[in-house]
Amino acid sequence: MTPPSPLASRLGFIAPFHVMSLLEQARQLEQQGHDVIHMEIGEPDFGTPPAIIQAGMAALQAGHTGYSPALGLPALREAIAEDYARRFGVQVPARRIVITAGASGALLLALAALVSPGKEVLLSDPAYPCNRHFVHLLEGRAVNLPVGPDSQYQLTADHLAQHWSADTVAALVATPSNPTGTLLSAEALAALNTAALARGGRLIVDEIYQGLVYDQAAHTALAQSDQLFVINSFSKYFQMTGWRLGWLVVPEAYLNAVNRLAQNIFIAASTPAQHAALAAFQPDTLSLLEQRRLELKSRRDALLPMLQQLGFRINSQPQGAFYVYADSSTLAGDCEALSARLLQQAHVAITPGIDFGQHRAREHVRFAYTVPVPRLEQMAERLRKVL
């Protein structure tokens, strides 16, 4: 038998999602007849709005199944530009909006345009793990900077001043963030962008949870500058996870490079999904999405005191997305063991903090409030019996 060829060295930097093992265990419990409360996966439970589904079906029936332009359907790029103007009062030329295969495709294009082998990208720790993995995929170096409640688990301009090196080309932030749900203010975004530009680099801002903000009006980093990259998605706010559609707002100087990358890496995003997404901006769809945003806010407001009463500490209240990053150190010394115990004994699935970085990671777990309030109450009662 011929031995397998050695794996590429980049695989040594790309870790698996620990939560996927828990998800598999959860599915086994369900096959055995147990009722599992799923709070581990970052996916809305509402389903895609009906108008979007109908638009997708109509596109298929009309034969819109061929390639679109590499940068996306012109009508969809215009619709996104109009949405920025309507919601935020920001004028973004449609030519700078690139439709991508999910937000992951947008991040890959931005990083591929900026990161050469050996170059550095500054990220927060904790953060969404695929961000650092994408940097390693491009043979760059992800510099994970420990952050905590003092900065709302976000990078600051001071972080960039302290850690930017001759090899640094970009800093990547998210607002609202995963796993903490915290926000960056307009002032903080402006300071970060200024700090990156002053050092010859760029700021990349992940805004995929942008519409899911609860205690203040949503805003966009594009109001601060046209020199940064902004990533967004139809997955979270518009609840189109399986349609795999996102977009990237690109500084003018990088448009040609991103166009060439998109042509070669993806050819184009899904054409039926793009036609479906045109319905995302219809008034009836936006009204439904607002109702769902308020429902998520009510879940957050119900969940926070439940967790605190159980002994979890909330060191920074989430202001957006649909996650609570909870300090579990008073309940257990190891988040992975705690997550496994809660799944096996309480049939509640959550995400261990080690999926999001290394800084105090084993002292935290993430709860996704993607289940209705009655299920949250069931969750709290089950955990109470175990803890």
C-alpha positions in Angstrom: 0.0 0.0 0.0 1.4 3.4 -1.0 1.9 5.6 2.1 0.0 8.9 2.0 1.8 12.0 0.9 2.7 14.4 3.7 0.2 17.1 4.5 1.0 20.7 3.7 2.7 22.5 6.5 -0.1 25.0 6.8 -2.3 22.3 8.3 -0.2 22.5 11.4 -1.7 25.9 12.1 -5.3 25.1 11.4 -7.2 23.6 14.4 -10.5 21.8 14.3 -13.6 23.3 15.9 -13.9 21.6 19.3 -17.6 22.3 19.3 -18.1 19.9 16.3 -17.2 17.0 18.5 -19.8 18.2 21.0 -22.3 18.6 18.2 -21.7 15.0 17.1 -22.3 13.8 20.6 -25.5 15.9 20.8 -26.8 14.2 17.6 -26.0 10.8 19.1 -28.0 11.7 22.2 -30.9 12.8 20.0 -30.8 9.5 18.1 -31.1 7.8 21.5 -34.3 9.8 22.1 -32.9 12.6 24.3 -34.1 16.2 24.0 -31.0 18.4 23.5 -31.2 22.1 23.7 -28.8 23.5 21.1 -27.0 26.7 22.1 -23.6 25.9 20.4 -24.0 26.8 16.8 -24.1 30.4 15.5 -27.1 30.0 13.3 -30.5 31.8 13.7 -33.4 29.5 14.3 -36.0 31.6 12.4 -35.5 30.4 8.9 -35.0 32.5 5.7 -37.8 35.1 5.3 -40.5 33.9 2.9 -40.0 36.7 0.4 -36.4 35.7 -0.1 -37.3 32.1 -0.6 -40.0 33.0 -3.1 -37.5 35.3 -5.0 -35.0 32.4 -5.1 -37.6 30.0 -6.5 -38.7 32.5 -9.1 -35.1 32.9 -10.1 -34.7 29.2 -10.6 -37.9 29.0 -12.6 -36.8 31.9 -14.8 -33.6 30.1 -15.6 -31.2 32.3 -13.7 -28.8 29.4 -13.2 -25.7 30.6 -15.1 -22.7 32.5 -13.9 -23.1 36.1 -12.8 -20.3 38.6 -13.2 -17.3 37.9 -10.9 -18.1 40.9 -8.7 -21.8 40.0 -8.5 -25.1 41.0 -10.0 -25.2 44.7 -10.7 -28.7 45.0 -9.3 -27.7 43.4 -6.0 -24.6 45.6 -5.7 -26.8 48.7 -6.3 -29.4 47.4 -3.7 -26.6 47.1 -1.1 -25.3 50.6 -1.9 -28.9 52.0 -1.6 -29.2 50.2 1.8 -26.1 51.9 3.1 -27.5 55.2 2.1 -30.9 54.6 3.5 -29.9 53.1 6.9 -26.7 54.9 7.6 -26.6 57.9 5.4 -23.3 56.6 3.8 -22.6 56.9 0.1 -20.8 53.7 -1.0 -20.4 53.4 -4.8 -21.8 50.1 -6.0 -18.6 49.4 -8.0 -16.8 49.0 -4.6 -19.2 46.3 -3.4 -18.1 42.7 -4.3 -20.6 39.9 -3.9 -19.0 36.8 -2.4 -19.5 33.2 -1.4 -20.5 34.0 2.1 -18.6 36.3 4.5 -15.8 33.7 4.4 -15.3 34.4 0.7 -15.2 38.1 1.5 -12.5 37.6 4.2 -10.4 35.4 1.9 -10.5 38.1 -0.8 -9.5 40.9 1.6 -6.7 38.9 3.1 -5.5 37.6 -0.2 -5.1 41.1 -1.4 -3.1 42.2 1.6 -1.1 39.3 3.0 2.1 38.0 1.6 3.9 35.0 3.1 5.4 36.0 6.5 3.4 39.1 6.9 1.3 39.7 10.0 -2.3 40.5 10.8 -3.3 41.7 14.2 -6.4 40.1 15.7 -8.1 40.0 19.1 -8.0 36.9 21.4 -10.8 35.7 21.8 -12.1 36.0 18.2 -13.8 33.9 15.6 -11.3 31.1 14.9 -11.5 31.0 11.1 -10.1 34.6 11.0 -6.7 33.4 12.2 -6.9 30.2 10.1 -7.4 32.2 6.9 -4.3 34.2 7.7 -2.3 31.0 8.1 -3.8 29.6 4.9 -2.2 32.5 3.0 1.1 31.7 4.8 0.9 34.9 6.9 1.2 35.1 10.6 -1.8 35.8 12.8 -0.8 37.8 15.9 -3.5 37.2 18.5 -3.6 40.0 21.1 -5.2 39.2 24.5 -8.2 41.4 25.2 -10.6 41.5 28.1 -13.5 43.4 29.6 -11.4 46.6 30.0 -11.6 47.1 26.2 -14.9 45.3 25.7 -12.9 42.4 24.3 -12.0 44.6 21.4 -8.7 45.8 19.9 -7.9 49.5 20.4 -5.6 52.0 18.7 -3.2 51.5 21.6 -3.0 47.8 20.8 -2.0 48.7 17.2 0.6 51.2 18.4 2.2 48.6 20.8 2.2 45.6 18.5 2.4 46.9 14.9 5.7 45.7 13.4 7.5 46.1 10.1 5.8 43.0 8.9 2.3 44.0 9.9 0.0 44.7 7.0 -3.5 44.8 8.6 -5.6 44.6 11.7 -8.9 42.7 11.8 -11.8 43.6 14.1 -15.4 42.6 14.4 -18.4 44.6 15.5 -20.6 43.1 16.8 -18.1 40.4 17.7 -18.2 36.7 18.0 -18.0 35.3 20.7 -18.6 38.3 22.9 -21.3 40.3 21.2 -19.5 43.6 22.0 -19.4 46.7 19.7 -16.8 49.2 18.6 -18.0 52.8 18.8 -17.6 55.1 15.8 -14.8 56.9 17.6 -13.0 53.6 18.3 -13.3 52.6 14.6 -12.0 55.9 13.4 -9.0 55.7 15.8 -8.2 52.1 14.7 -8.4 53.1 11.0 -6.1 56.1 11.6 -3.6 54.0 13.5 -3.5 51.3 10.7 -3.2 53.9 7.8 -0.5 55.8 9.7 1.6 52.6 9.7 1.1 51.9 6.0 -1.5 49.1 6.7 -5.3 48.6 6.5 -8.1 48.0 8.8 -10.5 45.1 8.0 -13.9 45.3 9.8 -16.2 42.3 10.1 -19.8 43.6 10.2 -21.7 40.4 9.6 -23.9 40.8 12.7 -24.4 44.5 11.9 -28.2 44.6 12.0 -28.4 42.7 15.3 -27.7 45.5 17.7 -29.9 46.0 20.7 -29.2 49.0 22.9 -28.2 51.6 20.3 -28.6 52.3 16.6 -26.4 50.2 14.3 -23.6 51.9 12.5 -21.0 51.1 9.9 -17.2 51.7 9.8 -17.8 53.0 6.3 -19.0 56.2 7.8 -15.5 56.8 9.1 -13.4 56.1 6.0 -13.4 54.8 2.4 -9.9 53.4 3.0 -10.9 50.3 5.0 -12.2 46.9 4.0 -15.7 45.9 5.3 -17.0 42.4 5.4 -20.7 41.7 5.6 -23.1 38.8 5.0 -26.7 37.8 4.3 -26.3 34.9 6.8 -27.0 36.4 10.2 -29.3 39.4 10.1 -31.0 38.3 6.9 -31.0 34.6 8.0 -29.7 33.1 4.8 -26.9 30.9 6.3 -27.2 28.0 3.8 -27.5 30.3 0.8 -23.7 31.2 1.2 -23.8 34.8 0.2 -21.9 37.8 1.5 -20.2 40.9 0.3 -17.0 42.9 0.6 -16.6 46.7 0.4 -13.2 47.4 -1.1 -11.1 50.6 -1.1 -10.9 51.9 -4.7 -7.1 51.2 -5.0 -7.7 47.5 -4.4 -10.6 46.9 -6.8 -8.6 45.5 -9.7 -6.7 43.1 -7.5 -9.9 41.9 -5.8 -11.6 41.5 -9.1 -8.7 39.3 -10.4 -8.8 37.2 -7.2 -12.6 36.7 -7.3 -12.4 35.6 -11.0 -9.8 33.0 -10.2 -10.9 31.7 -6.8 -14.7 31.7 -7.0 -15.7 32.6 -10.6 -18.8 34.0 -9.1 -21.2 33.7 -6.1 -24.4 31.6 -6.5 -26.6 33.3 -9.1 -29.9 32.0 -7.6 -28.9 33.1 -4.2 -28.0 36.6 -5.5 -31.5 36.9 -7.1 -33.1 35.8 -3.9 -31.1 38.3 -1.9 -32.7 41.2 -3.8 -35.8 40.5 -1.8 -33.9 41.0 1.5 -34.3 44.8 1.1 -38.1 44.8 0.5 -40.2 46.6 3.2 -42.0 43.4 4.3 -38.8 41.5 4.7 -37.2 44.4 6.7 -40.3 44.6 8.9 -40.1 40.8 9.6 -36.3 41.1 10.4 -37.0 43.9 12.8 -39.5 41.7 14.7 -36.9 39.0 14.9 -34.2 41.4 16.1 -36.5 42.4 19.0 -37.1 38.7 19.7 -33.4 38.2 20.0 -33.1 41.1 22.3 -35.8 39.7 24.6 -33.9 36.4 24.6 -30.6 38.1 25.6 -32.4 40.0 28.3 -33.9 36.8 29.7 -30.7 34.8 29.4 -28.3 37.1 31.1 -29.8 36.9 34.6 -30.4 33.2 34.3 -26.7 32.6 33.7 -25.7 34.9 36.5 -28.0 33.1 38.9 -26.4 29.8 37.9 -22.9 31.1 38.8 -21.6 32.3 35.4 -20.0 35.8 35.4 -20.8 38.2 32.5 -17.8 40.5 32.5 -19.0 42.5 29.5 -22.7 42.7 28.5 -23.3 41.7 24.8 -24.7 44.6 22.8 -25.2 42.7 19.5 -25.1 39.4 17.7 -26.7 36.5 19.6 -24.0 35.3 21.9 -23.1 35.5 25.6 -19.4 34.9 26.4 -19.6 33.7 30.0 -16.9 33.3 32.6 -17.3 29.8 34.0 -14.2 29.8 36.2 -16.2 29.7 39.5 -18.0 26.6 38.3 -15.2 24.6 36.7 -11.6 24.9 35.9 -11.8 23.6 32.3 -14.5 24.8 29.9 -14.1 21.7 27.7 -14.9 19.3 30.5 -17.7 21.6 31.7 -19.3 21.7 28.2 -19.0 17.9 27.9 -20.6 17.5 31.4 -23.5 19.8 30.6 -24.2 18.0 27.4 -24.1 14.5 28.9 -25.9 15.3 32.2 -28.2 18.2 31.2 -28.5 17.7 27.5 -27.6 21.3 26.9 -25.0 22.0 24.1 -22.7 25.0 24.4 -19.4 26.0 22.9 -16.1 25.8 25.0 -14.0 29.0 25.0 -11.0 27.1 23.6 -12.6 27.4 20.2 -12.0 31.2 20.2 -8.4 31.5 21.2 -6.0 31.0 24.1 -6.3 34.0 26.4 -8.2 32.7 29.5 -10.0 30.5 27.0 -10.5 27.6 29.4 -12.3 29.9 31.8 -15.1 30.7 29.4 -18.0 29.2 27.4 -20.2 30.7 24.8 -24.0 30.5 24.8 -25.9 31.2 21.5 -29.4 32.4 22.3 -30.8 31.0 19.1 -33.7 29.2 20.9 -37.0 30.8 22.2 -37.3 32.0 25.8 -39.2 28.9 27.0 -36.3 26.8 25.9 -33.9 29.1 27.7 -36.0 28.6 30.9 -35.7 24.8 30.3 -32.0 25.2 29.8 -31.6 27.1 33.1 -33.6 24.5 35.0 -31.5 21.6 33.6 -28.2 23.4 34.4 -29.4 24.3 37.9 -29.9 20.5 38.7 -26.5 19.7 37.4 -24.5 22.6 38.8 
